[in-house]
Amino acid sequence: MKLIKGLNLLRPCSETSFLENAFVVIDGDEFISVGTTEPEGEFEEVLDCGGKFALPGLINAHHHLYSALAVGMPPPAKTPLNFTQILEEVWWKLDLALDHDATQASFEAGLIDSLKAGTTTVIDHHCSPSFIEGSLSLLGDTGKKLGIATGLAFEVTDRNGQELFERSLQENLDAAEKHSQDQELAALLGLHASFTLSEESLKKVAEVHSKRSNWGIHTHLSEDRADEEDARNRGHVSVVERLDHFGLINQSAMLIHGVHSLESDAELIQKHKAHLVHNPTSNANNRIGMLSNQAAERMKPGLGTDGMQSNMIREAKEGMLIRSSHMSAGDAGVDYQAILFDHNPRIASAVFGRSIGRVEPGYRADLAIYDYHPRTEVHSDNVFGHVFFGLGEPCDVMSGGRMRVQNHHLQGIDEEAAKQEAAEQSRKLWQRMQ
């Protein structure tokens, strides 16, 4: 067993949100004891953090690691005028240009960024139509190498033709069967979005979906009005109703965005206990609207970045500020602290089938540790302010009971080599995109 002491534990949304001079005891990859009175006994390892602050390891409930090499890429030759054109001119060109090496570099770069930002769980939504078979296992292997609990899903879509549709569907099934017993990996059935799938294709998806008990889909949902218009043109009331018509919404389903879903859709989502995930910075960047306050309050969504970034505290803070810019003084807002530290742990725990996202006994031993020297007092009533406006970047990160980052340096990974490879692969990727 391992003892970590001398921690100032920040635990938003737990019964006690701040524990001063606290300890945690870790057995294997789980917390077994948390408190403020140092336990007696023999420990294999003792680490004194000397008053550093710590948060639970953070969770990204929806990421696109394949976009990690997009930073700084040339703008599209044709300026997109709407959401569909953004997909056509940017992201569908990028994902089609990904080969094995560029995909691997994207996974490594994106997960390294995540880990160094204190994110120890990433539920990814992948697409590389030119490299399908084995791509999800490559993602799983990369996640395990870095110690990140990783959700696997490959976007199934009609947009690249029937053969790639079939191969993408099979990749999801293969990953689910191969990794079904691995607690660090969770394989979902990835769909791009309803509007890129025909009725016949959704029927085939439903057939594969039925082969595994309680298998969840991971799909973009009503991100833009075009998705809802497409569902209506196909004779359905809404996208949610269309997916439900094919039996694809269940308690394991991950439904991403939901910005333009109907109010009646909330009843179906709640009936099936499916998970909605909010991605505020991506929604703002694509100018497609914002999840309503009413939907956020009712649906208790999780928080993802949709590939925009890997820093979850920044995503939550920026989401809060984006929303505030559309409100008047005194208007009730949305509790982004609860979304990040309560809803995300609930969703991740359901997806991985184990307790993730809290510093409490029985939970996966994930910590983001900060060498933080607050200029104001920290106490249970002001944890939110220090987390969102004070902490900065973590100096140390633990996942599964092992230190993965120490004094800002990755352990067991050559970060400089990974960055050099990412730079080389990005140049080749951008050339192929042209």
C-alpha angles and dihedrals in degrees: 000000000000129000122205113186140167092057128147096211119209109196109172113197093014121116090257108034098188129037115182119210090000135167137211127202117209127198112188106318099336139081109242099173136021126178151107103259106079110239123236124233142072121305130190090221134016122193121186110201093191097224100318117153123243139194130190111271106274127245129220105201095191126021138159105211090176088074093061092103093051094087107118097358118152116274118255117275089235117047109235114237099190142014096273091052090051088058094045098045100038122012101032089050091048097048092046090053094054115110128180096279096044090047092051091048090049092051093048095045094046095046093046089053089049095050094047089052090055096258109141100167123053124179102199133198108202136193130176108146092184091054111037113137111078095004094117093048088050088053091048093049091049092049092050092048089057095039095244120142100233133200113212127208135145119211110247113204143152094226095094098045138266098292095055090043090057094044092048091051090050092049090059092049093046092051093048092052096042097048101033093115097043113104092197094057132055119189117205130179106259123213123177097216138308094257092062093053127075125219090256092050093050088051089056091046089053091052092054091041090057092058092076125052115242092355111165130217120226108207144153107250128198092329090152133019088249089073092056093044090053092051091051091048088055091054100262129124093229144337091267091051090048094052090045090051087063093045094247100129116083139136090286097051119120110208112189125209106346089186095146100031117133121252088244089058090068089066092055093046092049092044090059093037090232122166123250118200124202121212107185103172093049091048090051093046092051092042093226099133136263135278105259122249089239093054092046091051095046101038100042092216128200124234128250136163100222088221095304095115144334101232108098097188089054091048091052093046094047091046090054092049093046089054093045090055088065096048138079125235110280096023115134112253135196122275103239091174089062092045092054102036103029110024096040094052090049092051096043092048090053093047096048097035094234138081112279135165108036135084094234134113113284095026126115108271100249122149136171107202123199131197088218124166105189119210090208134043118280119217139148094275097055104039090115093061094050094046096047100035107022121035107074119185122345118250095203132027128192126191128178090359095303129105108243098170124032124180088349093305125116115239118230094357127097099226094181092054090048091052092048090051091048091052092050094046093046091057091052092044094052091049091053090049090060 
